[in-house]
């Protein structure tokens, strides 16, 4: 289990520590997802230690963001 220190978990690295983990675009999509989903749901979305090739990973993340952000706004989440 990750302990929250830099380098031990991709999500924590991106969201909490603001470290570059995959690419600037992918990391920004991860931060956007973190604002509209629970930490547990975010962890279950992908194998964060072995994601798909980066272009495919970015496409999948973008699709989720485009689906989840409008849903979150409808439910009253501030994004």
C-alpha positions as CSV (number, residue, x, y, z in Angstrom):
1,X,0.0,0.0,0.0
2,X,1.4,3.4,-0.9
3,X,2.4,5.6,2.0
4,X,1.9,8.9,0.3
5,X,5.5,9.8,-0.2
6,X,6.6,11.2,-3.6
7,X,7.4,8.4,-6.0
8,X,5.3,5.6,-4.5
9,X,1.9,6.2,-6.2
10,X,1.1,7.8,-9.6
11,X,-2.1,9.4,-8.4
12,X,-0.6,10.9,-5.3
13,X,2.4,12.1,-7.2
14,X,0.1,13.9,-9.7
15,X,-2.6,15.2,-7.5
16,X,-0.9,15.8,-4.1
17,X,2.7,16.4,-5.0
18,X,2.2,18.0,-8.4
19,X,5.0,15.8,-9.9
20,X,5.1,15.1,-13.6
21,X,4.3,11.4,-13.9
22,X,3.1,10.6,-17.4
23,X,2.9,13.8,-19.5
24,X,1.6,17.3,-18.8
25,X,-1.6,16.6,-20.7
26,X,-2.2,13.3,-19.0
27,X,-1.4,14.6,-15.6
28,X,-3.9,17.4,-16.0
29,X,-6.6,15.0,-17.0
30,X,-5.8,12.9,-13.9
31,X,-6.2,16.1,-11.7
32,X,-9.5,16.9,-13.4
33,X,-10.8,13.4,-12.8
34,X,-9.7,13.6,-9.2
35,X,-12.0,16.7,-8.8
36,X,-15.1,14.8,-10.0
37,X,-14.7,11.3,-8.6
38,X,-13.8,9.6,-5.4
39,X,-10.2,8.6,-4.7
40,X,-11.3,5.0,-4.6
41,X,-13.1,5.2,-7.9
42,X,-10.2,6.9,-9.5
43,X,-7.8,4.2,-8.3
44,X,-10.1,1.5,-9.8
45,X,-10.2,3.1,-13.2
46,X,-6.8,2.0,-14.5
47,X,-3.7,0.0,-13.6
48,X,-1.8,3.2,-12.8
49,X,1.5,1.3,-12.6
50,X,1.1,-0.2,-16.1
51,X,-1.2,2.1,-18.1
52,X,-1.8,1.6,-21.8
53,X,0.5,3.3,-24.3
54,X,0.4,7.1,-23.5
55,X,-1.6,8.2,-26.6
56,X,-4.3,5.6,-25.8
57,X,-4.1,6.4,-22.1
58,X,-4.7,10.1,-22.9
59,X,-7.7,9.2,-25.1
60,X,-9.2,7.1,-22.4
61,X,-8.7,9.7,-19.7
62,X,-10.1,12.5,-21.9
63,X,-13.2,10.4,-22.6
64,X,-13.8,9.8,-18.9
65,X,-13.3,13.5,-18.1
66,X,-15.7,14.5,-20.9
67,X,-18.3,12.2,-19.5
68,X,-17.8,12.8,-15.8
69,X,-17.4,16.5,-15.6
70,X,-20.9,17.3,-17.0
71,X,-22.4,14.7,-14.7
72,X,-20.7,16.3,-11.7
73,X,-21.9,19.7,-12.6
74,X,-25.5,18.4,-12.9
75,X,-25.1,17.1,-9.3
76,X,-23.9,20.4,-8.1
77,X,-20.2,19.7,-7.8
78,X,-18.0,22.8,-8.1
79,X,-15.3,22.1,-10.6
